[in-house]
Amino acid sequence: MSRLDVHLEAALDRITRAGQRRSLRASALLPGGRIERAGRTLVDFSSNDYLGLARHPLLAERAAEWTQAHGAGSGASRLVTGTSEAHLQVEAKIAAFKHCEAALLFASGWQANAAVIPALLAAMPGAAVFTDRLIHASMHAGLAIAGTRQHRFAHNDLDHLETLLASKGTDAPARLILTESVFSMDGDRVDMARLVAIAQRHDATLFVDEAHATGVLGPQGRGLSALVPGQVDVIMGTFSKALGGFGAYIAGSRTLIDYLLNAASGFVFTTAPPPAVLGAIDAALDLVPGMDAQRSHLTVLGERLRAGLAARNLDHGASSTQIVPAIIGAEDAAMALSARLEEAGFLVSAIRPPTVPPGTSRLRIALRAGHSLNDVDALLAAIEAQQ
Ligand SMILES: Cc1ncc(COP(=O)(O)O)c(C=O)c1O
């Protein structure tokens, strides 16, 4: 065992003793809301492939075509020789989809948040930062890189945000609010109109992560920021969830994008997304506006699931989207229930601290448009039987 491994084994022991050791398991997404794992086909309530686009033939075809035409790699970072016509066209298409002046591609959502937040704060020296308590780890990574202290408001509590802005924000030269439009572990949504009004009242810049709203919510799946056109300064979203592919975008003003392509380290110092990724994004953007039937179906599935959980005295929090938690409480109980459901043919992730606050371990049920009402009813019956 190397010197390093000695340290790492000790660290892994601590993780194991805390009951938080994780490992990788192979799975393969299947159409119809199914997934294959260990040779079994399970009903998949764990993936974020909400619209079923990950296995859509048009995405696979265009990814293959663009690879055939342009190769497997992009050769360099965007500012060197990595920008192709396809990058510029796809970015223009994203900007049009989001009704923004401009957009910029990033390798992943994690990378976008971790790169863009410190870049923004570098241009806003002394800014006071206000964050929802449940923002994604990638935004925390961005804040850690920036070395900025954050004022955290209670989850989705806009009154608390406003109180903090009034008490901690007035002396600062600028204010930045970071939140999500749909929260990844709770499936609740922010009140965009009110958030925008508060940001304007306090002269604050607004950054909204639309990772789980893009493709699913808002007119034609344009996200909840589309409900307040032109009012969110920085919109971040991903292609890795409902859009069935990989990568992320930032959308906003031309000035924002010009600044980020000069200043966001995770954009400047990384290789440009390759043609296959761009092809899949391009195809998804062609399909998503026309997928109202799938979006309506997800709404119906969500309502059925929440009603069924409530009827079984299970807390689904404030979910109003395709993400529905069944809050169990204790970590081991949530883990055990998830394992029993897998035995019964349903893949439903158990989420526990540190991803969610202590005492709120849960099943995170992610609905896919390929699910039927029968799938939801069968899951509810299985939860009842296994609880
Ligand atoms: C809210 C939120 N932001 C960002 C990300 C990161 O996106 P990606 O998976 O594309 O890195 C995720 C997904 O894990 C997320 O849930």
The ligand as an SDF file (V2000), in Angstrom:
LIG
                    3D

 16 16  0  0  0  0  0  0  0  0999 V2000
  -29.4110   22.0500   -9.4250 C   0  0  0  0  0  0  0  0  0  0  0  0
  -28.2580   21.4430  -10.1530 C   0  0  0  0  0  0  0  0  0  0  0  0
  -27.3060   22.2320  -10.6540 N   0  0  0  0  0  0  0  0  0  0  0  0
  -26.2530   21.7200  -11.3100 C   0  0  0  0  0  0  0  0  0  0  0  0
  -26.1140   20.3680  -11.5160 C   0  0  0  0  0  0  0  0  0  0  0  0
  -24.9140   19.8280  -12.2240 C   0  0  0  0  0  0  0  0  0  0  0  0
  -25.2240   19.5600  -13.5650 O   0  0  0  0  0  0  0  0  0  0  0  0
  -24.3870   18.4630  -14.3710 P   0  0  0  0  0  0  0  0  0  0  0  0
  -24.8990   17.1350  -13.9400 O   0  0  0  0  0  0  0  0  0  0  0  0
  -24.6450   18.7730  -15.8020 O   0  0  0  0  0  0  0  0  0  0  0  0
  -22.9590   18.6540  -13.9950 O   0  0  0  0  0  0  0  0  0  0  0  0
  -27.1110   19.5080  -11.0370 C   0  0  0  0  0  0  0  0  0  0  0  0
  -27.0640   18.0370  -11.2850 C   0  0  0  0  0  0  0  0  0  0  0  0
  -26.4460   17.2770  -10.6660 O   0  0  0  0  0  0  0  0  0  0  0  0
  -28.1820   20.0490  -10.3080 C   0  0  0  0  0  0  0  0  0  0  0  0
  -29.1200   19.2540   -9.7730 O   0  0  0  0  0  0  0  0  0  0  0  0
  1  2  1  0
  2  3  1  0
  2 15  2  0
  3  4  2  0
  4  5  1  0
  5  6  1  0
  5 12  2  0
  6  7  1  0
  7  8  1  0
  8  9  2  0
  8 10  1  0
  8 11  1  0
 12 13  1  0
 12 15  1  0
 13 14  2  0
 15 16  1  0
M  END
$$$$
